[in-house]
Structures are given as structure tokens and as C-alpha cells.
Amino acid sequence: MSHAIETDRIYLRPLTAADATADYAAWLNDPEVNRYLETRHTPQTIASCAAFIADCNNDPRSHLFGIFLRASDAHVGNAKIGFINPYYRTGQLSLFIGDKSQWGKGIAGEVVAALTAYGFDQLGLQRIEAGCYAPNEASLKIFERAGYRREGRFRSHVELDGERLDVIWLGILPGEPAA
Ligand SMILES: CC(C)(COP(=O)(O)OP(=O)(O)OC[C@H]1O[C@@H](n2cnc3c(N)ncnc32)[C@H](O)[C@@H]1OP(=O)(O)O)[C@@H](O)C(=O)NCCC(=O)NCCS
């Protein structure tokens, strides 16, 4: 089966309620996975994951995908272009790899490159943004490698482990090359 978004190792496809598994909920409850994610503020369950999928699928300003390995069809994480502003054709890209055995293999880089291209070519966006907690070096590296530029720093924007942290804001325009 061919998918709208695929790379050498992964494909992205929309999620359904059947994709809201115990593994998916467990990823989001894992402090290593959710460290820099807003989902950490609320314990996640299969029902909350299913509700999130339904909300996104009902929201024309949101395109949520599961990240699947081509070799095994295993669901390993999610990626989304959300907060789409149809007047200005902008959107925000976010992702996580929940299956930690898949970290450090460059999968997130493939996802960001492929989903960014989809946002420009298929959704017609004219600007895609991403926000990263300042200490999230892996994430910053991935976005900058895909061609995103650092555009701003929101000082003291979030709180983690009792510490105020800055958030780095990045953006990319159509045609801007990967680093
Ligand atoms: C951040 C995340 C998406 C990275 O996914 P990944 O597929 O493991 O990323 P990659 O394998 O492409 O690695 C990216 C780079 O970051 C580096 N890296 C990984 N962890 C790091 C860390 N703690 N500090 C510094 N660099 C780190 C890797 O070495 C790699 O660089 P390299 O290619 O030069 O060796 C993944 O770890 C994740 O989902 N984390 C939890 C959720 C999250 O933080 N999402 C992003 C929110 S903005």
C-alpha cells in the first residue's frame, strides 16, 4: 500500500481509534518521552488518546499522522501539522517518537523533512513553525537540519522540574534548503 507521506524507512498515515493502544498511552506517560511535551501535564489513557485522535480528525486545522516503520508496520510515534491558519497558510509541526528503541536512528529527521514537504506541496502552506524547549538539543538539531531557522526565543515560557525554561521558535518557508 502506498501512502501520501513515506521515506526510506517510515510512512505516515492518519490515525483511527484502533491506533489508540496501551503502548501509545504508555509512551505519553513515560517521563523520558514526555519530558518536553505538553501532554505530560495530564495522565494519558487509551480513551484520552482515542479522544485526541478524534478531535484532530474532526479539526480541519489539524493533520495528525502516526509514524509507522515500513519494515514491520509498527506504530512508533506521532507527527502533526496543527494550528493551521487558513487565511495566512501557516501551520505548526510537532512530533514524538514514543518507542524509545527507535531513538537515535535518524527517524525524526526523516519525519520532519517529509512532513514539511507535505505541508508545502500538498497543504499549500507558506510557512511552517515549530517550538522547542531550549534544552531539547535533539529536537533543535532535527529542525535546523531540515532547514528550519531559529526565529525567536520566548524567555521563561514554560516550567519543568521547578525551573523556568526558554522556548526556541523556529520557522521555514517554501524552498528553503535543508542544512
Ligand atoms: C527528540 C526526538 C524526536 C528525536 O528523535 P530521533 O529519531 O531519536 O532523532 P535522531 O535520531 O534524528 O537524532 C537527532 C540528533 O539529536 C542527537 N541527540 C539525541 N539526544 C540528544 C541529547 N540528549 N542531547 C543532544 N543531542 C541529542 C542525536 O545524536 C542526533 O544527532 P546526530 O545525528 O548528529 O548524531 C525523540 O527523541 C523524541 O520523540 N523525544 C521525545 C519527544 C520530543 O522531545 N519531541 C520533540 C518536541 S519539540
The ligand as an SDF file (V2000), in Angstrom:
LIG
                    3D

 48 50  0  0  0  0  0  0  0  0999 V2000
   13.5400   14.3920   20.0090 C   0  0  0  0  0  0  0  0  0  0  0  0
   13.1880   13.1360   19.1950 C   0  0  0  0  0  0  0  0  0  0  0  0
   12.0310   13.4800   18.2590 C   0  0  0  0  0  0  0  0  0  0  0  0
   14.4240   12.7330   18.4050 C   0  0  0  0  0  0  0  0  0  0  0  0
   14.0910   11.6270   17.5830 O   0  0  0  0  0  0  0  0  0  0  0  0
   15.2120   10.6570   16.9930 P   0  0  0  0  0  0  0  0  0  0  0  0
   14.6310    9.9180   15.8410 O   0  0  0  0  0  0  0  0  0  0  0  0
   15.8020    9.8690   18.0980 O   0  0  0  0  0  0  0  0  0  0  0  0
   16.2630   11.7110   16.4660 O   0  0  0  0  0  0  0  0  0  0  0  0
   17.5440   11.4530   15.6140 P   0  0  0  0  0  0  0  0  0  0  0  0
   17.9540   10.0150   15.6660 O   0  0  0  0  0  0  0  0  0  0  0  0
   17.2860   12.0660   14.2580 O   0  0  0  0  0  0  0  0  0  0  0  0
   18.6340   12.2760   16.4090 O   0  0  0  0  0  0  0  0  0  0  0  0
   18.7410   13.6670   16.2840 C   0  0  0  0  0  0  0  0  0  0  0  0
   20.0960   14.1630   16.7420 C   0  0  0  0  0  0  0  0  0  0  0  0
   19.9910   14.5620   18.1020 O   0  0  0  0  0  0  0  0  0  0  0  0
   21.0640   13.9980   18.8390 C   0  0  0  0  0  0  0  0  0  0  0  0
   20.6260   13.7920   20.2160 N   0  0  0  0  0  0  0  0  0  0  0  0
   19.7980   12.8590   20.7000 C   0  0  0  0  0  0  0  0  0  0  0  0
   19.6170   13.0320   22.0300 N   0  0  0  0  0  0  0  0  0  0  0  0
   20.3580   14.1160   22.3670 C   0  0  0  0  0  0  0  0  0  0  0  0
   20.5820   14.8230   23.5910 C   0  0  0  0  0  0  0  0  0  0  0  0
   20.0100   14.4400   24.7310 N   0  0  0  0  0  0  0  0  0  0  0  0
   21.3970   15.9070   23.5580 N   0  0  0  0  0  0  0  0  0  0  0  0
   21.9870   16.3010   22.4160 C   0  0  0  0  0  0  0  0  0  0  0  0
   21.8000   15.6830   21.2200 N   0  0  0  0  0  0  0  0  0  0  0  0
   20.9940   14.6080   21.2110 C   0  0  0  0  0  0  0  0  0  0  0  0
   21.3600   12.7220   18.1270 C   0  0  0  0  0  0  0  0  0  0  0  0
   22.6640   12.2760   18.4160 O   0  0  0  0  0  0  0  0  0  0  0  0
   21.2030   13.1460   16.6930 C   0  0  0  0  0  0  0  0  0  0  0  0
   22.3380   13.8530   16.2410 O   0  0  0  0  0  0  0  0  0  0  0  0
   23.3930   13.1800   15.2420 P   0  0  0  0  0  0  0  0  0  0  0  0
   22.5980   12.7200   14.0510 O   0  0  0  0  0  0  0  0  0  0  0  0
   24.3370   14.3090   14.9370 O   0  0  0  0  0  0  0  0  0  0  0  0
   24.0040   12.0570   15.9920 O   0  0  0  0  0  0  0  0  0  0  0  0
   12.8110   11.9450   20.0920 C   0  0  0  0  0  0  0  0  0  0  0  0
   13.8570   11.6750   20.9520 O   0  0  0  0  0  0  0  0  0  0  0  0
   11.5470   12.1830   20.8630 C   0  0  0  0  0  0  0  0  0  0  0  0
   10.4620   11.9350   20.3570 O   0  0  0  0  0  0  0  0  0  0  0  0
   11.6720   12.6830   22.1090 N   0  0  0  0  0  0  0  0  0  0  0  0
   10.5330   12.9240   22.9630 C   0  0  0  0  0  0  0  0  0  0  0  0
    9.5390   13.9460   22.4390 C   0  0  0  0  0  0  0  0  0  0  0  0
   10.1430   15.2540   21.9660 C   0  0  0  0  0  0  0  0  0  0  0  0
   11.0210   15.8030   22.5840 O   0  0  0  0  0  0  0  0  0  0  0  0
    9.6120   15.7210   20.8220 N   0  0  0  0  0  0  0  0  0  0  0  0
   10.0100   16.9780   20.2270 C   0  0  0  0  0  0  0  0  0  0  0  0
    9.2750   18.1150   20.8490 C   0  0  0  0  0  0  0  0  0  0  0  0
    9.7610   19.6530   20.0740 S   0  0  0  0  0  0  0  0  0  0  0  0
  1  2  1  0
  2  3  1  0
  2  4  1  0
  2 36  1  0
  4  5  1  0
  5  6  1  0
  6  7  2  0
  6  8  1  0
  6  9  1  0
  9 10  1  0
 10 11  2  0
 10 12  1  0
 10 13  1  0
 13 14  1  0
 14 15  1  0
 15 16  1  0
 15 30  1  0
 16 17  1  0
 17 18  1  0
 17 28  1  0
 18 19  1  0
 18 27  1  0
 19 20  2  0
 20 21  1  0
 21 22  1  0
 21 27  2  0
 22 23  1  0
 22 24  2  0
 24 25  1  0
 25 26  2  0
 26 27  1  0
 28 29  1  0
 28 30  1  0
 30 31  1  0
 31 32  1  0
 32 33  2  0
 32 34  1  0
 32 35  1  0
 36 37  1  0
 36 38  1  0
 38 39  2  0
 38 40  1  0
 40 41  1  0
 41 42  1  0
 42 43  1  0
 43 44  2  0
 43 45  1  0
 45 46  1  0
 46 47  1  0
 47 48  1  0
M  END
$$$$
